[in-house]
Amino acid sequence: MEKLQPHRGDILVSEPSTIGDLTFNRSVILLAHLDAEGVVGFILNKPLDINLEELIPEIEENFKIFNGGPVEQENLYFIHNVPHLILESVEIKEGIYWGGSFETIVELINTRQITSANIKFFLGYSGWDPSQLETEIDMNTWVIDYETKANDILNSLKYGQFWQEKMKKLGGDYLIWSNAPENPNYN
């Protein structure tokens, strides 16, 4: 059997068995960086109860902020699809970029040159040692989704249902989990 290997730009979908882990239960994570030193990813489907203008007063628009993961939650990270406007961006996969000049982002948001369809903000990130993520995949903690498109990453309107949509797409035994309550005790 071929061993599945994650790559930069892949999506990790948490297995239904990750019940009890508040951070990763029903998470969909974009892998932004992988190398011999470690792995960095951002949880795409867990919005926080705080918005960008509350954190950065000079920003005049309201953008959702997502829980990127349990590491460095005091830091703000972002992914986007406008590298021609945001210099110093790093390509994650075709159509999705990480980082760049934050001063430029403030200006672009305030002049409405970029919208929430172009950028997504995270507090913190998800991180693993390379062998740790490999072990978790081997233990069936994660399913690797190689097919999620850039537009789906930035423009999913149903963040609360992104994980359920992934379960439906995986089909088979996963299909039943797409309609299960988040807490099985509610059944």
Backbone as JSON Lines, residues from 0, in Angstrom:
{"i":0,"aa":"M","n":[0.84,-1.18,0.0],"ca":[0.0,0.0,0.0],"c":[0.88,1.24,0.0]}
{"i":1,"aa":"E","n":[0.56,2.19,-0.86],"ca":[1.34,3.41,-0.97],"c":[1.09,4.32,0.23]}
{"i":2,"aa":"K","n":[2.17,4.81,0.79],"ca":[2.07,5.7,1.96],"c":[1.77,7.12,1.47]}
{"i":3,"aa":"L","n":[0.73,7.74,2.03],"ca":[0.36,9.09,1.65],"c":[1.3,10.09,2.29]}
{"i":4,"aa":"Q","n":[1.79,11.01,1.49],"ca":[2.7,12.03,1.97],"c":[2.07,13.41,1.78]}
{"i":5,"aa":"P","n":[2.1,14.23,2.81],"ca":[1.57,15.59,2.65],"c":[2.58,16.47,1.92]}
{"i":6,"aa":"H","n":[2.06,17.47,1.23],"ca":[2.89,18.44,0.52],"c":[2.36,19.84,0.83]}
{"i":7,"aa":"R","n":[3.2,20.82,0.63],"ca":[2.77,22.21,0.78],"c":[1.58,22.44,-0.15]}
{"i":8,"aa":"G","n":[0.54,23.07,0.4],"ca":[-0.66,23.35,-0.38],"c":[-1.75,22.31,-0.23]}
{"i":9,"aa":"D","n":[-1.43,21.15,0.35],"ca":[-2.46,20.13,0.58],"c":[-3.34,20.57,1.74]}
{"i":10,"aa":"I","n":[-4.47,19.91,1.84],"ca":[-5.42,20.15,2.91],"c":[-5.47,18.91,3.79]}
{"i":11,"aa":"L","n":[-5.4,19.12,5.11],"ca":[-5.62,18.03,6.07],"c":[-7.04,18.15,6.59]}
{"i":12,"aa":"V","n":[-7.76,17.05,6.58],"ca":[-9.11,17.0,7.12],"c":[-9.05,16.06,8.32]}
{"i":13,"aa":"S","n":[-9.48,16.57,9.48],"ca":[-9.41,15.73,10.68],"c":[-10.39,14.58,10.57]}
{"i":14,"aa":"E","n":[-9.94,13.43,11.0],"ca":[-10.79,12.24,11.05],"c":[-11.89,12.46,12.07]}
{"i":15,"aa":"P","n":[-13.04,11.86,11.88],"ca":[-14.12,11.99,12.86],"c":[-13.73,11.54,14.26]}
{"i":16,"aa":"S","n":[-12.7,10.71,14.39],"ca":[-12.3,10.18,15.69],"c":[-11.55,11.19,16.55]}
{"i":17,"aa":"T","n":[-11.33,12.42,16.07],"ca":[-10.62,13.42,16.87],"c":[-11.56,14.14,17.83]}
{"i":18,"aa":"I","n":[-12.54,13.46,18.32],"ca":[-13.49,14.02,19.28],"c":[-12.75,14.3,20.58]}
{"i":19,"aa":"G","n":[-13.05,15.43,21.2],"ca":[-12.43,15.77,22.48],"c":[-11.25,16.71,22.34]}
{"i":20,"aa":"D","n":[-10.68,16.83,21.16],"ca":[-9.59,17.77,20.91],"c":[-10.24,19.06,20.39]}
{"i":21,"aa":"L","n":[-10.38,20.05,21.26],"ca":[-11.11,21.27,20.9],"c":[-10.47,22.02,19.73]}
{"i":22,"aa":"T","n":[-9.16,21.96,19.6],"ca":[-8.5,22.68,18.52],"c":[-8.69,21.98,17.18]}
{"i":23,"aa":"F","n":[-8.49,20.68,17.14],"ca":[-8.46,19.99,15.85],"c":[-9.71,19.19,15.51]}
{"i":24,"aa":"N","n":[-10.65,19.05,16.44],"ca":[-11.9,18.36,16.13],"c":[-12.6,19.08,14.98]}
{"i":25,"aa":"R","n":[-12.91,18.36,13.93],"ca":[-13.6,18.87,12.74],"c":[-12.83,20.01,12.06]}
{"i":26,"aa":"S","n":[-11.52,19.92,12.05],"ca":[-10.69,20.95,11.44],"c":[-10.34,20.61,10.0]}
{"i":27,"aa":"V","n":[-10.22,21.67,9.2],"ca":[-9.71,21.59,7.84],"c":[-8.52,22.54,7.8]}
{"i":28,"aa":"I","n":[-7.33,21.99,7.5],"ca":[-6.09,22.75,7.64],"c":[-5.34,22.83,6.31]}
{"i":29,"aa":"L","n":[-4.94,24.04,5.95],"ca":[-4.08,24.25,4.79],"c":[-2.64,24.11,5.23]}
{"i":30,"aa":"L","n":[-1.87,23.24,4.58],"ca":[-0.44,23.11,4.87],"c":[0.3,24.19,4.1]}
{"i":31,"aa":"A","n":[0.85,25.16,4.83],"ca":[1.49,26.31,4.2],"c":[2.98,26.14,4.01]}
{"i":32,"aa":"H","n":[3.6,25.27,4.82],"ca":[5.06,25.12,4.76],"c":[5.44,23.74,5.27]}
{"i":33,"aa":"L","n":[6.28,23.05,4.53],"ca":[6.83,21.75,4.95],"c":[8.31,21.71,4.57]}
{"i":34,"aa":"D","n":[9.14,21.38,5.53],"ca":[10.55,21.12,5.24],"c":[11.11,20.23,6.35]}
{"i":35,"aa":"A","n":[12.41,20.01,6.33],"ca":[13.03,19.12,7.32],"c":[12.92,19.65,8.74]}
{"i":36,"aa":"E","n":[12.67,20.95,8.9],"ca":[12.55,21.56,10.22],"c":[11.16,21.4,10.83]}
{"i":37,"aa":"G","n":[10.14,21.34,9.98],"ca":[8.8,21.23,10.52],"c":[7.72,21.57,9.52]}
{"i":38,"aa":"V","n":[6.49,21.59,10.01],"ca":[5.31,21.81,9.19],"c":[4.49,22.94,9.82]}
{"i":39,"aa":"V","n":[3.99,23.85,8.97],"ca":[3.12,24.94,9.4],"c":[1.83,24.85,8.61]}
{"i":40,"aa":"G","n":[0.71,24.95,9.32],"ca":[-0.59,24.97,8.66],"c":[-1.53,25.93,9.35]}
{"i":41,"aa":"F","n":[-2.65,26.24,8.67],"ca":[-3.65,27.15,9.21],"c":[-5.02,26.48,9.15]}
{"i":42,"aa":"I","n":[-5.73,26.49,10.29],"ca":[-7.09,25.95,10.33],"c":[-7.98,26.92,9.57]}
{"i":43,"aa":"L","n":[-8.69,26.42,8.56],"ca":[-9.47,27.27,7.68],"c":[-10.91,27.49,8.13]}
{"i":44,"aa":"N","n":[-11.4,26.66,9.03],"ca":[-12.85,26.66,9.27],"c":[-13.25,26.98,10.72]}
{"i":45,"aa":"K","n":[-12.4,27.68,11.46],"ca":[-12.75,27.99,12.85],"c":[-12.65,29.5,13.11]}
{"i":46,"aa":"P","n":[-13.71,30.24,12.74],"ca":[-13.69,31.69,12.99],"c":[-13.71,31.99,14.48]}
{"i":47,"aa":"L","n":[-13.04,33.07,14.85],"ca":[-13.02,33.53,16.23],"c":[-14.08,34.61,16.42]}
{"i":48,"aa":"D","n":[-14.34,34.97,17.66],"ca":[-15.32,36.01,17.97],"c":[-14.69,37.39,18.0]}
{"i":49,"aa":"I","n":[-13.67,37.59,17.21],"ca":[-12.99,38.89,17.14],"c":[-12.77,39.19,15.66]}
{"i":50,"aa":"N","n":[-12.81,40.47,15.31],"ca":[-12.56,40.81,13.91],"c":[-11.3,41.66,13.79]}
{"i":51,"aa":"L","n":[-10.88,41.87,12.57],"ca":[-9.6,42.51,12.31],"c":[-9.55,43.94,12.81]}
{"i":52,"aa":"E","n":[-10.63,44.71,12.64],"ca":[-10.58,46.1,13.07],"c":[-10.52,46.24,14.59]}
{"i":53,"aa":"E","n":[-10.93,45.21,15.33],"ca":[-10.77,45.22,16.78],"c":[-9.3,45.05,17.17]}
{"i":54,"aa":"L","n":[-8.55,44.29,16.38],"ca":[-7.13,44.06,16.66],"c":[-6.25,45.18,16.11]}
{"i":55,"aa":"I","n":[-6.59,45.67,14.93],"ca":[-5.78,46.67,14.24],"c":[-6.66,47.9,14.0]}
{"i":56,"aa":"P","n":[-6.65,48.86,14.91],"ca":[-7.58,50.0,14.82],"c":[-7.47,50.82,13.54]}
{"i":57,"aa":"E","n":[-6.29,50.83,12.9],"ca":[-6.15,51.62,11.68],"c":[-6.84,50.98,10.47]}
{"i":58,"aa":"I","n":[-7.31,49.76,10.61],"ca":[-8.07,49.11,9.54],"c":[-9.53,49.5,9.67]}
{"i":59,"aa":"E","n":[-10.1,49.94,8.58],"ca":[-11.45,50.5,8.58],"c":[-12.51,49.52,8.09]}
{"i":60,"aa":"E","n":[-12.15,48.29,7.85],"ca":[-13.09,47.28,7.35],"c":[-13.14,46.12,8.34]}
{"i":61,"aa":"N","n":[-14.24,45.4,8.3],"ca":[-14.45,44.27,9.2],"c":[-14.11,42.96,8.47]}
{"i":62,"aa":"F","n":[-13.07,42.28,8.89],"ca":[-12.68,40.98,8.35],"c":[-12.72,39.96,9.48]}
{"i":63,"aa":"K","n":[-13.21,38.76,9.18],"ca":[-13.17,37.68,10.17],"c":[-11.72,37.3,10.45]}
{"i":64,"aa":"I","n":[-11.48,36.85,11.66],"ca":[-10.19,36.27,12.02],"c":[-10.45,34.84,12.44]}
{"i":65,"aa":"F","n":[-9.58,33.93,12.01],"ca":[-9.74,32.51,12.27],"c":[-8.69,32.04,13.26]}
{"i":66,"aa":"N","n":[-9.04,30.99,14.0],"ca":[-8.09,30.32,14.87],"c":[-7.19,29.48,13.96]}
{"i":67,"aa":"G","n":[-5.96,29.94,13.72],"ca":[-5.06,29.22,12.84],"c":[-4.48,27.96,13.47]}
{"i":68,"aa":"G","n":[-4.49,27.91,14.8],"ca":[-3.95,26.76,15.5],"c":[-3.42,27.18,16.86]}
{"i":69,"aa":"P","n":[-2.91,26.23,17.62],"ca":[-2.52,26.51,19.01],"c":[-1.15,27.15,19.19]}
{"i":70,"aa":"V","n":[-0.37,27.31,18.13],"ca":[1.0,27.84,18.25],"c":[0.99,29.34,17.96]}
{"i":71,"aa":"E","n":[1.67,30.11,18.82],"ca":[1.84,31.56,18.65],"c":[0.52,32.28,18.38]}
{"i":72,"aa":"Q","n":[-0.47,32.05,19.24],"ca":[-1.78,32.65,19.04],"c":[-1.8,34.16,19.26]}
{"i":73,"aa":"E","n":[-0.7,34.73,19.7],"ca":[-0.63,36.18,19.83],"c":[-0.18,36.83,18.52]}
{"i":74,"aa":"N","n":[0.16,36.03,17.51],"ca":[0.61,36.56,16.21],"c":[-0.46,36.42,15.16]}
{"i":75,"aa":"L","n":[-0.54,37.43,14.28],"ca":[-1.49,37.45,13.19],"c":[-0.8,37.0,11.9]}
{"i":76,"aa":"Y","n":[-1.43,36.05,11.21],"ca":[-0.91,35.52,9.94],"c":[-1.99,35.7,8.88]}
{"i":77,"aa":"F","n":[-1.6,35.63,7.62],"ca":[-2.6,35.78,6.56],"c":[-2.16,35.05,5.3]}
{"i":78,"aa":"I","n":[-3.18,34.6,4.57],"ca":[-2.99,34.03,3.24],"c":[-3.84,34.85,2.28]}
{"i":79,"aa":"H","n":[-3.47,34.83,1.01],"ca":[-4.19,35.68,0.05],"c":[-4.0,35.16,-1.37]}
{"i":80,"aa":"N","n":[-4.69,35.82,-2.31],"ca":[-4.58,35.46,-3.72],"c":[-4.16,36.64,-4.59]}
{"i":81,"aa":"V","n":[-3.51,37.65,-3.99],"ca":[-3.12,38.85,-4.73],"c":[-1.63,39.17,-4.56]}
{"i":82,"aa":"P","n":[-0.74,38.28,-5.0],"ca":[0.68,38.53,-4.81],"c":[1.19,39.73,-5.62]}
{"i":83,"aa":"H","n":[0.46,40.09,-6.67],"ca":[0.85,41.26,-7.46],"c":[0.61,42.56,-6.7]}
{"i":84,"aa":"L","n":[-0.25,42.52,-5.67],"ca":[-0.51,43.7,-4.84],"c":[0.25,43.67,-3.52]}
{"i":85,"aa":"I","n":[0.54,42.47,-3.02],"ca":[1.2,42.31,-1.72],"c":[2.6,41.75,-1.95]}
{"i":86,"aa":"L","n":[3.58,42.64,-1.88],"ca":[4.96,42.23,-2.13],"c":[5.46,41.33,-1.02]}
{"i":87,"aa":"E","n":[6.5,40.57,-1.31],"ca":[7.16,39.67,-0.38],"c":[6.3,38.47,0.0]}
{"i":88,"aa":"S","n":[5.32,38.13,-0.82],"ca":[4.48,36.95,-0.59],"c":[5.23,35.69,-0.96]}
{"i":89,"aa":"V","n":[4.86,34.59,-0.3],"ca":[5.44,33.28,-0.6],"c":[4.32,32.39,-1.14]}
{"i":90,"aa":"E","n":[4.54,31.77,-2.29],"ca":[3.52,30.91,-2.88],"c":[3.39,29.61,-2.08]}
{"i":91,"aa":"I","n":[2.16,29.28,-1.71],"ca":[1.87,28.01,-1.05],"c":[1.53,26.98,-2.1]}
{"i":92,"aa":"K","n":[0.61,27.32,-2.97],"ca":[0.22,26.52,-4.12],"c":[-0.36,27.49,-5.13]}
{"i":93,"aa":"E","n":[-0.58,27.02,-6.33],"ca":[-1.08,27.92,-7.37],"c":[-2.34,28.64,-6.9]}
{"i":94,"aa":"G","n":[-2.25,29.96,-6.84],"ca":[-3.4,30.78,-6.47],"c":[-3.48,31.15,-5.0]}
{"i":95,"aa":"I","n":[-2.61,30.61,-4.14],"ca":[-2.64,30.91,-2.71],"c":[-1.23,31.29,-2.24]}
{"i":96,"aa":"Y","n":[-1.14,32.41,-1.52],"ca":[0.13,32.95,-1.06],"c":[0.05,33.26,0.43]}
{"i":97,"aa":"W","n":[1.21,33.28,1.06],"ca":[1.31,33.5,2.5],"c":[2.17,34.72,2.74]}
{"i":98,"aa":"G","n":[1.7,35.6,3.63],"ca":[2.51,36.72,4.09],"c":[2.68,37.83,3.09]}
{"i":99,"aa":"G","n":[3.61,38.69,3.42],"ca":[3.88,39.88,2.63],"c":[3.87,41.11,3.53]}
{"i":100,"aa":"S","n":[3.92,42.26,2.93],"ca":[3.98,43.53,3.65],"c":[2.64,43.85,4.32]}
{"i":101,"aa":"F","n":[2.63,43.89,5.66],"ca":[1.39,44.18,6.37],"c":[0.98,45.63,6.17]}
{"i":102,"aa":"E","n":[1.92,46.55,6.07],"ca":[1.6,47.96,5.82],"c":[0.84,48.09,4.5]}
{"i":103,"aa":"T","n":[1.25,47.33,3.5],"ca":[0.55,47.33,2.21],"c":[-0.86,46.81,2.37]}
{"i":104,"aa":"I","n":[-1.03,45.77,3.17],"ca":[-2.37,45.19,3.38],"c":[-3.3,46.21,4.02]}
{"i":105,"aa":"V","n":[-2.83,46.92,5.01],"ca":[-3.67,47.94,5.66],"c":[-4.14,48.95,4.63]}
{"i":106,"aa":"E","n":[-3.23,49.42,3.8],"ca":[-3.58,50.4,2.76],"c":[-4.56,49.81,1.74]}
{"i":107,"aa":"L","n":[-4.31,48.58,1.3],"ca":[-5.19,47.95,0.31],"c":[-6.6,47.7,0.86]}
{"i":108,"aa":"I","n":[-6.68,47.33,2.13],"ca":[-8.0,47.12,2.75],"c":[-8.73,48.45,2.88]}
{"i":109,"aa":"N","n":[-8.04,49.47,3.38],"ca":[-8.69,50.76,3.6],"c":[-9.1,51.45,2.31]}
{"i":110,"aa":"T","n":[-8.42,51.15,1.21],"ca":[-8.81,51.72,-0.09],"c":[-9.69,50.75,-0.88]}
{"i":111,"aa":"R","n":[-10.09,49.68,-0.24],"ca":[-10.99,48.66,-0.8],"c":[-10.47,48.04,-2.11]}
{"i":112,"aa":"Q","n":[-9.15,47.89,-2.17],"ca":[-8.55,47.21,-3.32],"c":[-8.5,45.7,-3.11]}
{"i":113,"aa":"I","n":[-8.63,45.26,-1.86],"ca":[-8.77,43.84,-1.57],"c":[-9.95,43.65,-0.61]}
{"i":114,"aa":"T","n":[-10.6,42.5,-0.73],"ca":[-11.76,42.18,0.08],"c":[-11.53,40.83,0.77]}
{"i":115,"aa":"S","n":[-12.54,40.39,1.5],"ca":[-12.42,39.09,2.17],"c":[-12.35,37.94,1.17]}
{"i":116,"aa":"A","n":[-12.68,38.18,-0.08],"ca":[-12.51,37.16,-1.12],"c":[-11.05,37.0,-1.51]}
{"i":117,"aa":"N","n":[-10.2,37.96,-1.09],"ca":[-8.78,37.94,-1.45],"c":[-7.85,37.55,-0.33]}
{"i":118,"aa":"I","n":[-8.31,37.63,0.92],"ca":[-7.39,37.46,2.04],"c":[-8.1,36.81,3.23]}
{"i":119,"aa":"K","n":[-7.34,36.05,4.0],"ca":[-7.89,35.4,5.19],"c":[-6.86,35.54,6.31]}
{"i":120,"aa":"F","n":[-7.33,35.94,7.52],"ca":[-6.45,36.21,8.66],"c":[-6.59,35.13,9.72]}
{"i":121,"aa":"F","n":[-5.47,34.84,10.4],"ca":[-5.42,33.81,11.43],"c":[-4.66,34.32,12.65]}
{"i":122,"aa":"L","n":[-5.14,33.97,13.82],"ca":[-4.34,34.12,15.03],"c":[-3.76,32.74,15.31]}
{"i":123,"aa":"G","n":[-2.44,32.67,15.31],"ca":[-1.76,31.41,15.56],"c":[-1.68,30.53,14.33]}
{"i":124,"aa":"Y","n":[-0.98,29.42,14.51],"ca":[-0.86,28.43,13.44],"c":[-0.79,27.04,14.06]}
{"i":125,"aa":"S","n":[-0.91,26.05,13.21],"ca":[-0.77,24.65,13.61],"c":[0.62,24.21,13.19]}
{"i":126,"aa":"G","n":[1.35,23.58,14.09],"ca":[2.71,23.18,13.78],"c":[3.02,21.77,14.23]}
{"i":127,"aa":"W","n":[3.87,21.12,13.45],"ca":[4.29,19.75,13.75],"c":[5.77,19.61,13.42]}
{"i":128,"aa":"D","n":[6.43,18.69,14.11],"ca":[7.71,18.19,13.62],"c":[7.36,17.31,12.42]}
{"i":129,"aa":"P","n":[8.25,17.2,11.42],"ca":[7.9,16.38,10.25],"c":[7.49,14.95,10.61]}
{"i":130,"aa":"S","n":[8.22,14.33,11.54],"ca":[7.87,12.95,11.9],"c":[6.56,12.89,12.69]}
{"i":131,"aa":"Q","n":[6.24,13.95,13.43],"ca":[4.99,13.98,14.19],"c":[3.79,13.96,13.26]}
{"i":132,"aa":"L","n":[3.8,14.79,12.22],"ca":[2.68,14.81,11.29],"c":[2.58,13.47,10.55]}
{"i":133,"aa":"E","n":[3.71,12.94,10.15],"ca":[3.73,11.64,9.46],"c":[3.11,10.56,10.36]}
{"i":134,"aa":"T","n":[3.46,10.57,11.64],"ca":[2.89,9.6,12.59],"c":[1.38,9.78,12.72]}
{"i":135,"aa":"E","n":[0.94,11.03,12.81],"ca":[-0.5,11.29,12.94],"c":[-1.26,10.83,11.69]}
{"i":136,"aa":"I","n":[-0.68,11.0,10.53],"ca":[-1.32,10.53,9.29],"c":[-1.36,9.0,9.29]}
{"i":137,"aa":"D","n":[-0.26,8.36,9.7],"ca":[-0.22,6.89,9.78],"c":[-1.25,6.36,10.78]}
{"i":138,"aa":"M","n":[-1.54,7.14,11.84],"ca":[-2.51,6.72,12.85],"c":[-3.94,7.1,12.46]}
{"i":139,"aa":"N","n":[-4.11,7.57,11.23],"ca":[-5.43,7.95,10.71],"c":[-6.07,9.09,11.49]}
{"i":140,"aa":"T","n":[-5.26,10.04,11.93],"ca":[-5.78,11.25,12.56],"c":[-6.22,12.24,11.49]}
{"i":141,"aa":"W","n":[-5.57,12.18,10.34],"ca":[-5.83,13.12,9.24],"c":[-6.04,12.38,7.93]}
{"i":142,"aa":"V","n":[-6.89,12.96,7.1],"ca":[-7.04,12.54,5.71],"c":[-6.44,13.67,4.87]}
{"i":143,"aa":"I","n":[-5.64,13.33,3.88],"ca":[-5.04,14.35,3.01],"c":[-5.97,14.56,1.82]}
{"i":144,"aa":"D","n":[-6.36,15.81,1.61],"ca":[-7.18,16.2,0.46],"c":[-6.27,16.95,-0.49]}
{"i":145,"aa":"Y","n":[-5.99,16.33,-1.63],"ca":[-5.08,16.92,-2.61],"c":[-5.82,17.81,-3.61]}
{"i":146,"aa":"E","n":[-7.15,17.86,-3.55],"ca":[-7.92,18.46,-4.63],"c":[-8.59,19.79,-4.32]}
{"i":147,"aa":"T","n":[-8.49,20.31,-3.12],"ca":[-9.15,21.58,-2.79],"c":[-8.49,22.7,-3.6]}
{"i":148,"aa":"K","n":[-9.32,23.5,-4.23],"ca":[-8.86,24.6,-5.09],"c":[-8.65,25.87,-4.27]}
{"i":149,"aa":"A","n":[-7.85,26.77,-4.8],"ca":[-7.54,28.02,-4.12],"c":[-8.8,28.8,-3.77]}
{"i":150,"aa":"N","n":[-9.75,28.87,-4.68],"ca":[-10.98,29.62,-4.41],"c":[-11.74,29.05,-3.24]}
{"i":151,"aa":"D","n":[-11.74,27.71,-3.1],"ca":[-12.43,27.09,-1.96],"c":[-11.77,27.46,-0.64]}
{"i":152,"aa":"I","n":[-10.46,27.63,-0.67],"ca":[-9.71,27.94,0.55],"c":[-10.08,29.34,1.05]}
{"i":153,"aa":"L","n":[-10.17,30.3,0.16],"ca":[-10.45,31.67,0.58],"c":[-11.93,32.02,0.62]}
{"i":154,"aa":"N","n":[-12.75,31.37,-0.18],"ca":[-14.11,31.84,-0.37],"c":[-15.2,30.96,0.18]}
{"i":155,"aa":"S","n":[-14.88,30.0,1.02],"ca":[-15.92,29.16,1.58],"c":[-16.81,30.0,2.47]}
{"i":156,"aa":"L","n":[-18.08,30.11,2.11],"ca":[-19.02,30.93,2.86],"c":[-19.57,30.2,4.07]}
{"i":157,"aa":"K","n":[-19.47,28.88,4.07],"ca":[-20.04,28.08,5.15],"c":[-18.91,27.48,5.99]}
{"i":158,"aa":"Y","n":[-18.14,28.32,6.66],"ca":[-16.99,27.83,7.41],"c":[-17.39,26.75,8.4]}
{"i":159,"aa":"G","n":[-18.53,26.9,9.02],"ca":[-19.0,25.92,9.98],"c":[-19.32,24.58,9.35]}
{"i":160,"aa":"Q","n":[-19.51,24.57,8.02],"ca":[-19.86,23.33,7.32],"c":[-18.74,22.83,6.41]}
{"i":161,"aa":"F","n":[-17.58,23.48,6.44],"ca":[-16.48,23.1,5.55],"c":[-16.05,21.66,5.83]}
{"i":162,"aa":"W","n":[-15.94,21.28,7.1],"ca":[-15.54,19.92,7.46],"c":[-16.6,18.92,6.98]}
{"i":163,"aa":"Q","n":[-17.88,19.23,7.2],"ca":[-18.95,18.33,6.76],"c":[-18.93,18.16,5.25]}
{"i":164,"aa":"E","n":[-18.66,19.24,4.52],"ca":[-18.56,19.15,3.06],"c":[-17.43,18.21,2.65]}
{"i":165,"aa":"K","n":[-16.31,18.27,3.38],"ca":[-15.18,17.38,3.09],"c":[-15.56,15.93,3.37]}
{"i":166,"aa":"M","n":[-16.31,15.66,4.44],"ca":[-16.76,14.3,4.75],"c":[-17.64,13.77,3.62]}
{"i":167,"aa":"K","n":[-18.54,14.59,3.12],"ca":[-19.42,14.17,2.02],"c":[-18.59,13.84,0.77]}
{"i":168,"aa":"K","n":[-17.6,14.68,0.5],"ca":[-16.77,14.46,-0.69],"c":[-15.95,13.18,-0.57]}
{"i":169,"aa":"L","n":[-15.47,12.87,0.66],"ca":[-14.71,11.63,0.86],"c":[-15.6,10.41,0.67]}
{"i":170,"aa":"G","n":[-16.89,10.55,0.98],"ca":[-17.86,9.47,0.75],"c":[-17.6,8.26,1.62]}
{"i":171,"aa":"G","n":[-18.17,7.13,1.22],"ca":[-17.99,5.87,1.93],"c":[-18.36,5.99,3.39]}
{"i":172,"aa":"D","n":[-17.49,5.48,4.28],"ca":[-17.73,5.51,5.72],"c":[-17.79,6.94,6.27]}
{"i":173,"aa":"Y","n":[-17.21,7.91,5.56],"ca":[-17.2,9.29,6.03],"c":[-18.56,9.96,5.88]}
{"i":174,"aa":"L","n":[-19.36,9.47,4.95],"ca":[-20.65,10.1,4.65],"c":[-21.54,10.22,5.87]}
{"i":175,"aa":"I","n":[-21.57,9.2,6.7],"ca":[-22.42,9.23,7.9],"c":[-22.02,10.36,8.84]}
{"i":176,"aa":"W","n":[-20.72,10.71,8.88],"ca":[-20.24,11.75,9.79],"c":[-20.64,13.14,9.34]}
{"i":177,"aa":"S","n":[-20.99,13.32,8.08],"ca":[-21.33,14.66,7.59],"c":[-22.59,15.21,8.25]}
{"i":178,"aa":"N","n":[-23.46,14.35,8.77],"ca":[-24.68,14.81,9.43],"c":[-24.67,14.58,10.94]}
{"i":179,"aa":"A","n":[-23.6,14.04,11.48],"ca":[-23.52,13.77,12.92],"c":[-23.3,15.07,13.67]}
{"i":180,"aa":"P","n":[-23.86,15.22,14.87],"ca":[-23.61,16.41,15.67],"c":[-22.15,16.46,16.12]}
{"i":181,"aa":"E","n":[-21.66,17.66,16.35],"ca":[-20.27,17.82,16.76],"c":[-20.0,17.08,18.08]}
{"i":182,"aa":"N","n":[-20.95,17.15,18.98],"ca":[-20.83,16.42,20.24],"c":[-21.75,15.21,20.16]}
{"i":183,"aa":"P","n":[-21.2,13.98,20.13],"ca":[-22.02,12.77,19.99],"c":[-23.03,12.61,21.12]}
{"i":184,"aa":"N","n":[-22.83,13.27,22.26],"ca":[-23.79,13.18,23.35],"c":[-25.11,13.86,23.01]}
{"i":185,"aa":"Y","n":[-25.13,14.68,21.95],"ca":[-26.35,15.35,21.53],"c":[-27.22,14.45,20.66]}
{"i":186,"aa":"N","n":[-26.75,13.27,20.36],"ca":[-27.48,12.32,19.52],"c":[-28.68,11.76,20.25]}
